[in-house]
Amino acid sequence: MVINTWKKIERSQFAAIYLVYGNESFLINETKQRIVSAALTEEEMDFNFSSYDLEETPVEVAIEDAETFPFMGEKRVVILDNPVFLTAEKTKEKVEHNIKRFEQYIQSPAPYTILVLTARYEKLDERKKITKALKKDAEVVEAKKLNEGELKVWVRERAAANAVQIDEDAIELLLTLAGTNLMMLTQELDKLSLYASDTNHIDSAAVEKLTARSLEQNIFSLVDKVVHRRIDEALRIYYDLLKQNEEPLKILSILAGQFRLIYGTKELSRRGYGQQKIATTLKVHPFRVKLAAGHAKHFNDAQLARIIEWLSEGDYEIKTGKIKKELMIEMFLLKLNEL
């Protein structure tokens, strides 16, 4: 788990080589930043920090740098971005890499250097000897989307890094309102931390008051009002979105996606799928599945099928000019009272 690696970095328990791979760019960048900040002072950065793009530079050049003694410091940090030779992707490489030289370094890395490979690929080619060597001898950090438990730990620790404490119910509300994008969560947490600088405490009231809602999260709130048959409140959210110049067709599309997720979650749960497996099958974050499962309890299959049908018909009527797009969603929300 990436958070465990971060804890070791904070204690200056560095690995000689890190392999950080995956498609969660925020975690890759955060891991790099933590290593550099923990290993080097600002004064040492000019002399003991190097970064190479392996799509432009042969790996042996970076290895030669890694084997150079640090100047005016105890550690050297060398970052290797885009190690295309770790994937099965066929690319027109601009440079040739001396992989044998790199394999030799992995077997006997410089004790004064922290070498960090950042591979922004979902998968590595496990058949390659170089990949096997790194998986064996490097500290491997998989930068994938955090599950709900990991997200909550991350939020808690991010708040602690800002010298504030956040309540558990406030964490839950923050994830509900702001979503699971780590960049967005970071911005919201930094804002909340600044707001709570006097008390060093973030509660759910502060989260409710200050958290910026994305369009998707506003529509989640709209759906939540629909679920609990508060149609007047759902309409109020819709009117606010129109005032913010949100495009009705986009609202309609996200609404349809939300109800399809609710329907899919309900069906897969009936088949015995767990939250993680549903998320993998539907290709969404597990936290979204958890929220959808809560909503699914308020509808039967026939109701969900009817809602999806209404949304599909509404999309067709808008695109064929049979109804004004602003009016269609308003009529849809009013029709939900019929269910």
C-alpha positions as a LaTeX table, in Angstrom:
\begin{tabular}{lrrr}
\hline
Residue & $x$ (\AA) & $y$ (\AA) & $z$ (\AA) \\
\hline
Met1 & 0.00 & 0.00 & 0.00 \\
Val2 & 1.44 & 3.37 & $-0.99$ \\
Ile3 & 0.69 & 4.92 & 2.42 \\
Asn4 & 2.95 & 2.33 & 4.13 \\
Thr5 & 5.79 & 3.35 & 1.81 \\
Trp6 & 5.17 & 7.01 & 2.64 \\
Lys7 & 5.44 & 6.27 & 6.36 \\
Lys8 & 8.85 & 4.63 & 5.86 \\
Ile9 & 9.98 & 7.61 & 3.76 \\
Glu10 & 8.95 & 9.99 & 6.58 \\
Arg11 & 11.19 & 7.98 & 8.92 \\
Ser12 & 14.04 & 8.24 & 6.36 \\
Gln13 & 13.92 & 4.48 & 5.83 \\
Phe14 & 14.76 & 4.71 & 2.15 \\
Ala15 & 15.00 & 1.90 & $-0.35$ \\
Ala16 & 17.91 & 1.96 & $-2.80$ \\
Ile17 & 15.49 & 1.62 & $-5.72$ \\
Tyr18 & 11.80 & 2.44 & $-6.02$ \\
Leu19 & 9.54 & 1.29 & $-8.83$ \\
Val20 & 6.40 & 3.42 & $-8.81$ \\
Tyr21 & 3.90 & 2.38 & $-11.46$ \\
Gly22 & 0.22 & 2.75 & $-12.28$ \\
Asn23 & $-2.24$ & 5.21 & $-13.77$ \\
Glu24 & $-2.87$ & 7.35 & $-10.66$ \\
Ser25 & $-0.59$ & 10.27 & $-11.51$ \\
Phe26 & $-1.27$ & 12.08 & $-8.23$ \\
Leu27 & 0.16 & 9.18 & $-6.19$ \\
Ile28 & 3.21 & 8.93 & $-8.45$ \\
Asn29 & 3.95 & 12.64 & $-8.11$ \\
Glu30 & 3.26 & 12.60 & $-4.37$ \\
Thr31 & 5.64 & 9.67 & $-3.85$ \\
Lys32 & 8.40 & 11.40 & $-5.83$ \\
Gln33 & 7.90 & 14.62 & $-3.89$ \\
Arg34 & 7.98 & 12.85 & $-0.53$ \\
Ile35 & 11.22 & 11.04 & $-1.37$ \\
Val36 & 12.95 & 14.19 & $-2.57$ \\
Ser37 & 11.73 & 16.30 & 0.38 \\
Ala38 & 12.76 & 13.69 & 2.95 \\
Ala39 & 16.14 & 12.89 & 1.41 \\
Leu40 & 17.44 & 16.30 & 0.33 \\
Thr41 & 17.52 & 19.81 & 1.72 \\
Glu42 & 16.86 & 22.76 & $-0.57$ \\
Glu43 & 20.59 & 23.49 & $-0.69$ \\
Glu44 & 21.38 & 19.91 & $-1.74$ \\
Met45 & 18.83 & 19.90 & $-4.58$ \\
Asp46 & 21.15 & 21.76 & $-6.99$ \\
Phe47 & 23.95 & 19.23 & $-6.56$ \\
Asn48 & 22.29 & 15.92 & $-5.73$ \\
Phe49 & 19.03 & 15.76 & $-7.65$ \\
Ser50 & 18.67 & 14.57 & $-11.25$ \\
Ser51 & 15.71 & 13.65 & $-13.41$ \\
Tyr52 & 15.80 & 11.78 & $-16.73$ \\
Asp53 & 13.17 & 11.05 & $-19.36$ \\
Leu54 & 14.00 & 7.57 & $-20.64$ \\
Glu55 & 12.16 & 8.27 & $-23.86$ \\
Glu56 & 14.93 & 10.79 & $-24.56$ \\
Thr57 & 17.96 & 9.54 & $-22.59$ \\
Pro58 & 19.64 & 6.10 & $-22.45$ \\
Val59 & 19.27 & 4.44 & $-19.05$ \\
Glu60 & 23.03 & 3.92 & $-18.76$ \\
Val61 & 23.52 & 7.72 & $-18.66$ \\
Ala62 & 21.20 & 7.90 & $-15.64$ \\
Ile63 & 22.99 & 4.96 & $-14.01$ \\
Glu64 & 26.34 & 6.70 & $-14.40$ \\
Asp65 & 24.84 & 9.69 & $-12.58$ \\
Ala66 & 23.44 & 7.40 & $-9.87$ \\
Glu67 & 26.93 & 6.00 & $-9.28$ \\
Thr68 & 28.43 & 9.48 & $-8.80$ \\
Phe69 & 29.10 & 10.39 & $-5.17$ \\
Pro70 & 26.81 & 13.08 & $-3.73$ \\
Phe71 & 28.31 & 16.55 & $-3.34$ \\
Met72 & 27.83 & 18.45 & $-0.08$ \\
Gly73 & 25.36 & 15.89 & 1.22 \\
Glu74 & 24.83 & 12.25 & 2.12 \\
Lys75 & 22.24 & 11.27 & $-0.51$ \\
Arg76 & 21.66 & 11.60 & $-4.21$ \\
Val77 & 18.18 & 11.23 & $-5.75$ \\
Val78 & 17.86 & 10.18 & $-9.38$ \\
Ile79 & 14.42 & 10.05 & $-11.03$ \\
Leu80 & 13.86 & 7.92 & $-14.14$ \\
Asp81 & 10.57 & 8.75 & $-15.90$ \\
Asn82 & 8.93 & 6.75 & $-18.71$ \\
Pro83 & 10.83 & 3.43 & $-18.58$ \\
Val84 & 9.16 & 2.13 & $-21.74$ \\
Phe85 & 11.30 & $-1.03$ & $-21.66$ \\
Leu86 & 9.19 & $-2.28$ & $-18.71$ \\
Thr87 & 6.02 & $-2.53$ & $-20.80$ \\
Ala88 & 4.80 & $-4.69$ & $-23.63$ \\
Glu89 & 3.77 & $-1.61$ & $-25.58$ \\
Lys90 & 5.31 & $-1.31$ & $-29.00$ \\
Thr91 & 6.80 & 2.14 & $-29.27$ \\
Lys92 & 9.22 & 3.74 & $-31.68$ \\
Glu93 & 11.97 & 4.33 & $-29.16$ \\
Lys94 & 14.17 & 7.32 & $-29.90$ \\
Val95 & 17.05 & 5.82 & $-27.92$ \\
Glu96 & 18.55 & 2.41 & $-27.27$ \\
His97 & 18.95 & 1.35 & $-23.67$ \\
Asn98 & 21.72 & $-0.80$ & $-22.27$ \\
Ile99 & 19.41 & $-2.97$ & $-20.19$ \\
Lys100 & 22.26 & $-5.29$ & $-19.16$ \\
Arg101 & 23.99 & $-2.33$ & $-17.53$ \\
Phe102 & 20.81 & $-1.48$ & $-15.66$ \\
Glu103 & 20.40 & $-5.09$ & $-14.49$ \\
Gln104 & 23.92 & $-4.97$ & $-13.05$ \\
Tyr105 & 23.07 & $-1.79$ & $-11.15$ \\
Ile106 & 19.91 & $-3.37$ & $-9.69$ \\
Gln107 & 22.04 & $-6.22$ & $-8.31$ \\
Ser108 & 24.47 & $-3.78$ & $-6.68$ \\
Pro109 & 22.95 & $-0.30$ & $-6.32$ \\
Ala110 & 24.97 & 2.66 & $-5.05$ \\
Pro111 & 24.37 & 2.87 & $-1.27$ \\
Tyr112 & 24.28 & 6.68 & $-1.33$ \\
Thr113 & 21.70 & 7.01 & $-4.15$ \\
Ile114 & 17.91 & 6.71 & $-4.16$ \\
Leu115 & 16.86 & 5.68 & $-7.66$ \\
Val116 & 13.17 & 6.20 & $-8.47$ \\
Leu117 & 11.52 & 4.78 & $-11.59$ \\
Thr118 & 8.11 & 6.25 & $-12.37$ \\
Ala119 & 6.14 & 4.18 & $-14.88$ \\
Arg120 & 2.76 & 5.69 & $-15.71$ \\
Tyr121 & 1.43 & 2.43 & $-17.08$ \\
Glu122 & $-1.42$ & 0.33 & $-15.75$ \\
Lys123 & 0.54 & $-2.89$ & $-16.22$ \\
Leu124 & 4.17 & $-3.90$ & $-16.62$ \\
Asp125 & 5.46 & $-6.73$ & $-18.79$ \\
Glu126 & 6.04 & $-9.42$ & $-16.17$ \\
Arg127 & 7.79 & $-11.66$ & $-18.74$ \\
Lys128 & 10.78 & $-9.37$ & $-19.06$ \\
Lys129 & 13.91 & $-10.10$ & $-17.07$ \\
Ile130 & 14.34 & $-6.43$ & $-16.12$ \\
Thr131 & 10.80 & $-6.26$ & $-14.74$ \\
Lys132 & 11.34 & $-9.42$ & $-12.69$ \\
Ala133 & 14.61 & $-8.01$ & $-11.32$ \\
Leu134 & 12.93 & $-4.78$ & $-10.23$ \\
Lys135 & 9.96 & $-6.60$ & $-8.70$ \\
Lys136 & 12.46 & $-8.70$ & $-6.72$ \\
Asp137 & 14.96 & $-6.09$ & $-5.55$ \\
Ala138 & 13.21 & $-2.70$ & $-5.65$ \\
Glu139 & 10.51 & $-1.34$ & $-3.39$ \\
Val140 & 7.45 & $-1.56$ & $-5.60$ \\
Val141 & 4.70 & 1.03 & $-5.21$ \\
Glu142 & 1.53 & 0.45 & $-7.20$ \\
Ala143 & $-0.08$ & 3.83 & $-7.88$ \\
Lys144 & $-3.65$ & 2.68 & $-8.36$ \\
Lys145 & $-6.91$ & 4.20 & $-7.22$ \\
Leu146 & $-7.31$ & 3.91 & $-3.45$ \\
Asn147 & $-10.19$ & 1.89 & $-2.08$ \\
Glu148 & $-12.56$ & 3.40 & 0.46 \\
Gly149 & $-10.51$ & 2.40 & 3.50 \\
Glu150 & $-7.27$ & 3.67 & 1.94 \\
Leu151 & $-8.96$ & 6.91 & 0.91 \\
Lys152 & $-10.09$ & 7.56 & 4.47 \\
Val153 & $-6.59$ & 6.88 & 5.81 \\
Trp154 & $-5.16$ & 9.20 & 3.15 \\
Val155 & $-7.62$ & 12.00 & 4.03 \\
Arg156 & $-6.87$ & 11.60 & 7.73 \\
Glu157 & $-3.11$ & 11.74 & 7.19 \\
Arg158 & $-3.34$ & 14.62 & 4.72 \\
Ala159 & $-5.27$ & 16.58 & 7.35 \\
Ala160 & $-2.71$ & 15.64 & 10.00 \\
Ala161 & 0.07 & 16.92 & 7.72 \\
Asn162 & $-1.78$ & 20.24 & 7.79 \\
Ala163 & $-1.82$ & 20.05 & 11.61 \\
Val164 & $-5.58$ & 19.50 & 11.86 \\
Gln165 & $-7.81$ & 16.65 & 12.94 \\
Ile166 & $-10.83$ & 15.63 & 10.88 \\
Asp167 & $-13.86$ & 13.77 & 12.25 \\
Glu168 & $-14.81$ & 10.41 & 10.74 \\
Asp169 & $-18.25$ & 11.63 & 9.69 \\
Ala170 & $-16.59$ & 14.67 & 8.12 \\
Ile171 & $-14.35$ & 12.36 & 6.06 \\
Glu172 & $-17.39$ & 10.42 & 4.85 \\
Leu173 & $-19.19$ & 13.64 & 3.91 \\
Leu174 & $-16.10$ & 15.03 & 2.16 \\
Leu175 & $-15.81$ & 11.92 & $-0.03$ \\
Thr176 & $-19.52$ & 12.11 & $-0.81$ \\
Leu177 & $-19.42$ & 15.79 & $-1.77$ \\
Ala178 & $-16.01$ & 16.13 & $-3.42$ \\
Gly179 & $-15.66$ & 12.66 & $-4.94$ \\
Thr180 & $-12.57$ & 10.45 & $-4.98$ \\
Asn181 & $-10.21$ & 12.48 & $-7.18$ \\
Leu182 & $-7.09$ & 12.99 & $-5.07$ \\
Met183 & $-6.20$ & 16.35 & $-6.59$ \\
Met184 & $-9.70$ & 17.67 & $-5.83$ \\
Leu185 & $-9.59$ & 16.23 & $-2.30$ \\
Thr186 & $-6.20$ & 17.84 & $-1.69$ \\
Gln187 & $-7.53$ & 21.26 & $-2.68$ \\
Glu188 & $-10.58$ & 20.86 & $-0.45$ \\
Leu189 & $-8.55$ & 19.60 & 2.52 \\
Asp190 & $-6.07$ & 22.45 & 2.23 \\
Lys191 & $-8.97$ & 24.93 & 2.17 \\
Leu192 & $-10.67$ & 23.26 & 5.15 \\
Ser193 & $-7.39$ & 23.17 & 7.07 \\
Leu194 & $-6.92$ & 26.89 & 6.55 \\
Tyr195 & $-10.49$ & 27.51 & 7.75 \\
Ala196 & $-9.85$ & 25.37 & 10.84 \\
Ser197 & $-6.52$ & 26.98 & 11.71 \\
Asp198 & $-7.91$ & 28.39 & 14.99 \\
Thr199 & $-9.38$ & 25.14 & 16.30 \\
Asn200 & $-7.23$ & 22.61 & 14.36 \\
His201 & $-10.43$ & 20.60 & 13.94 \\
Ile202 & $-12.58$ & 19.87 & 10.88 \\
Asp203 & $-16.14$ & 18.71 & 11.50 \\
Ser204 & $-18.96$ & 17.79 & 9.12 \\
Ala205 & $-20.50$ & 21.27 & 9.43 \\
Ala206 & $-17.33$ & 22.83 & 7.99 \\
Val207 & $-17.26$ & 20.27 & 5.19 \\
Glu208 & $-20.90$ & 20.96 & 4.35 \\
Lys209 & $-20.31$ & 24.71 & 4.39 \\
Leu210 & $-17.06$ & 24.93 & 2.41 \\
Thr211 & $-16.69$ & 21.95 & 0.09 \\
Ala212 & $-17.06$ & 22.77 & $-3.58$ \\
Arg213 & $-19.35$ & 20.36 & $-5.42$ \\
Ser214 & $-18.46$ & 19.13 & $-8.89$ \\
Leu215 & $-21.29$ & 18.74 & $-11.40$ \\
Glu216 & $-21.24$ & 15.00 & $-10.77$ \\
Gln217 & $-21.53$ & 15.50 & $-7.03$ \\
Asn218 & $-24.35$ & 18.01 & $-7.44$ \\
Ile219 & $-26.20$ & 15.45 & $-9.51$ \\
Phe220 & $-25.46$ & 12.82 & $-6.87$ \\
Ser221 & $-27.15$ & 15.15 & $-4.36$ \\
Leu222 & $-30.04$ & 15.58 & $-6.79$ \\
Val223 & $-30.41$ & 11.79 & $-7.09$ \\
Asp224 & $-30.23$ & 11.50 & $-3.30$ \\
Lys225 & $-33.20$ & 13.89 & $-3.03$ \\
Val226 & $-35.06$ & 11.82 & $-5.63$ \\
Val227 & $-34.34$ & 8.63 & $-3.68$ \\
His228 & $-35.95$ & 10.11 & $-0.59$ \\
Arg229 & $-38.82$ & 11.53 & $-2.70$ \\
Arg230 & $-37.89$ & 15.15 & $-1.96$ \\
Ile231 & $-38.67$ & 16.26 & $-5.47$ \\
Asp232 & $-38.97$ & 19.95 & $-4.57$ \\
Glu233 & $-35.38$ & 19.92 & $-3.23$ \\
Ala234 & $-34.20$ & 18.02 & $-6.32$ \\
Leu235 & $-35.78$ & 20.69 & $-8.52$ \\
Arg236 & $-34.05$ & 23.40 & $-6.50$ \\
Ile237 & $-30.67$ & 21.77 & $-7.17$ \\
Tyr238 & $-31.54$ & 21.52 & $-10.86$ \\
Tyr239 & $-32.49$ & 25.19 & $-11.07$ \\
Asp240 & $-29.22$ & 26.14 & $-9.33$ \\
Leu241 & $-27.30$ & 24.13 & $-11.92$ \\
Leu242 & $-29.08$ & 26.00 & $-14.71$ \\
Lys243 & $-28.15$ & 29.30 & $-13.06$ \\
Gln244 & $-24.53$ & 28.10 & $-13.15$ \\
Asn245 & $-24.94$ & 27.64 & $-16.92$ \\
Glu246 & $-24.61$ & 23.86 & $-16.77$ \\
Glu247 & $-25.70$ & 22.22 & $-20.01$ \\
Pro248 & $-29.00$ & 20.29 & $-19.56$ \\
Leu249 & $-27.86$ & 17.53 & $-21.95$ \\
Lys250 & $-24.76$ & 16.99 & $-19.83$ \\
Ile251 & $-26.91$ & 16.90 & $-16.69$ \\
Leu252 & $-29.17$ & 14.38 & $-18.39$ \\
Ser253 & $-26.20$ & 12.22 & $-19.39$ \\
Ile254 & $-24.79$ & 12.14 & $-15.85$ \\
Leu255 & $-28.25$ & 11.44 & $-14.41$ \\
Ala256 & $-28.66$ & 8.49 & $-16.77$ \\
Gly257 & $-25.21$ & 7.21 & $-15.84$ \\
Gln258 & $-26.03$ & 7.44 & $-12.15$ \\
Phe259 & $-29.24$ & 5.45 & $-12.51$ \\
Arg260 & $-27.52$ & 2.87 & $-14.71$ \\
Leu261 & $-24.94$ & 2.51 & $-11.96$ \\
Ile262 & $-27.69$ & 2.04 & $-9.37$ \\
Tyr263 & $-29.38$ & $-0.57$ & $-11.56$ \\
Gly264 & $-26.10$ & $-2.38$ & $-12.29$ \\
Thr265 & $-25.10$ & $-2.39$ & $-8.63$ \\
Lys266 & $-28.48$ & $-3.80$ & $-7.61$ \\
Glu267 & $-28.29$ & $-6.57$ & $-10.23$ \\
Leu268 & $-24.71$ & $-7.58$ & $-9.46$ \\
Ser269 & $-25.37$ & $-7.53$ & $-5.71$ \\
Arg270 & $-28.22$ & $-9.95$ & $-6.33$ \\
Arg271 & $-25.74$ & $-12.23$ & $-8.09$ \\
Gly272 & $-23.56$ & $-12.22$ & $-4.99$ \\
Tyr273 & $-20.87$ & $-9.80$ & $-6.17$ \\
Gly274 & $-19.02$ & $-7.87$ & $-3.48$ \\
Gln275 & $-18.40$ & $-4.12$ & $-3.59$ \\
Gln276 & $-14.89$ & $-4.43$ & $-5.05$ \\
Lys277 & $-15.95$ & $-6.90$ & $-7.75$ \\
Ile278 & $-18.92$ & $-4.71$ & $-8.72$ \\
Ala279 & $-16.57$ & $-1.72$ & $-9.00$ \\
Thr280 & $-14.20$ & $-3.69$ & $-11.22$ \\
Thr281 & $-17.04$ & $-4.98$ & $-13.40$ \\
Leu282 & $-18.67$ & $-1.56$ & $-13.81$ \\
Lys283 & $-15.29$ & 0.24 & $-13.98$ \\
Val284 & $-16.05$ & 2.78 & $-11.25$ \\
His285 & $-14.54$ & 3.57 & $-7.86$ \\
Pro286 & $-15.71$ & 1.25 & $-5.03$ \\
Phe287 & $-16.91$ & 4.26 & $-3.02$ \\
Arg288 & $-19.34$ & 5.12 & $-5.82$ \\
Val289 & $-20.62$ & 1.54 & $-5.69$ \\
Lys290 & $-21.17$ & 1.87 & $-1.94$ \\
Leu291 & $-23.27$ & 5.01 & $-2.46$ \\
Ala292 & $-25.17$ & 3.44 & $-5.35$ \\
Ala293 & $-25.94$ & 0.38 & $-3.25$ \\
Gly294 & $-27.53$ & 2.63 & $-0.63$ \\
His295 & $-29.70$ & 4.25 & $-3.30$ \\
Ala296 & $-30.60$ & 0.93 & $-4.90$ \\
Lys297 & $-32.49$ & $-0.14$ & $-1.77$ \\
His298 & $-35.11$ & 2.55 & $-2.46$ \\
Phe299 & $-36.09$ & 1.26 & $-5.92$ \\
Asn300 & $-37.34$ & $-2.01$ & $-7.30$ \\
Asp301 & $-36.22$ & $-3.33$ & $-10.69$ \\
Ala302 & $-39.34$ & $-2.12$ & $-12.49$ \\
Gln303 & $-38.92$ & 1.41 & $-11.15$ \\
Leu304 & $-35.27$ & 1.60 & $-12.19$ \\
Ala305 & $-36.06$ & 0.24 & $-15.65$ \\
Arg306 & $-38.80$ & 2.85 & $-16.04$ \\
Ile307 & $-36.49$ & 5.68 & $-14.92$ \\
Ile308 & $-33.80$ & 4.63 & $-17.40$ \\
Glu309 & $-36.44$ & 4.42 & $-20.13$ \\
Trp310 & $-37.70$ & 7.95 & $-19.32$ \\
Leu311 & $-34.16$ & 9.31 & $-19.50$ \\
Ser312 & $-33.52$ & 7.57 & $-22.81$ \\
Glu313 & $-36.78$ & 8.92 & $-24.25$ \\
Gly314 & $-35.93$ & 12.39 & $-22.96$ \\
Asp315 & $-32.53$ & 12.31 & $-24.65$ \\
Tyr316 & $-34.18$ & 11.37 & $-27.96$ \\
Glu317 & $-36.84$ & 14.07 & $-27.64$ \\
Ile318 & $-34.25$ & 16.76 & $-26.92$ \\
Lys319 & $-32.03$ & 15.75 & $-29.81$ \\
Thr320 & $-34.97$ & 15.60 & $-32.25$ \\
Gly321 & $-36.29$ & 19.00 & $-31.11$ \\
Lys322 & $-39.55$ & 17.66 & $-29.69$ \\
Ile323 & $-39.01$ & 19.30 & $-26.31$ \\
Lys324 & $-36.93$ & 22.12 & $-24.84$ \\
Lys325 & $-33.90$ & 20.64 & $-23.11$ \\
Glu326 & $-34.39$ & 22.69 & $-19.92$ \\
Leu327 & $-38.01$ & 21.53 & $-19.64$ \\
Met328 & $-37.28$ & 17.85 & $-20.19$ \\
Ile329 & $-35.35$ & 17.31 & $-16.94$ \\
Glu330 & $-37.91$ & 19.32 & $-14.99$ \\
Met331 & $-40.67$ & 17.06 & $-16.36$ \\
Phe332 & $-38.58$ & 13.97 & $-15.58$ \\
Leu333 & $-38.19$ & 15.01 & $-11.95$ \\
Leu334 & $-41.93$ & 15.69 & $-11.62$ \\
Lys335 & $-42.75$ & 12.30 & $-13.15$ \\
Leu336 & $-40.70$ & 10.60 & $-10.45$ \\
Asn337 & $-43.56$ & 11.40 & $-8.07$ \\
Glu338 & $-45.55$ & 8.82 & $-10.01$ \\
Leu339 & $-43.29$ & 5.97 & $-8.92$ \\
\hline
\end{tabular}
